[in-house]
């Protein structure tokens, strides 16, 4: 039971770490996605997922990686965001959890983007706090990893993964 709980805490910590590094550095570390993806198979085994279901989760993660890589190549999103979406899709698989994750990410990301745009139009980047000043610069992107992390935590909070960790 302890091993299951340990493996299933990887997901929330990866979401929090990704959101914070994107906020502070405008970068989502590859190590977060590597740990997230690597922990999936042991977590799936410990949670008792049947192998055909595990295969569908792997396929979902791969398809999301292909789609988001195309979006990255087109300049529509950052590379870290693309990899984080794919690693998260690996955990949620071809379920309504994945659809909910994408919807909540879009809603939170839209709110985050609008908030940053409004703040940029009213504030100058002169707070003395490096990451805040960087966010206020008009040429800086939006740290969408925050929205992806929040959405991941929200969906995880009522997923079968949490039930497996607690059960």
Buried (B, 14 or more C-beta within 10 A) or exposed (E): EEEBEBBBEBBBEBBBBBBBBBBEBBBBBEEBBEBBBEBBBBBBEBBEBEEEBBEBBBBBBEEBBEBBBEBBEEEEBBBBBBBBBBBBBBBBBBBEBBEBBBEBBEEBBEEBBEEBEEEBEEEEBEEEEEBBBBBBEEEBBBBBBBBBBBBBBBBBEEBBBBEBBEE
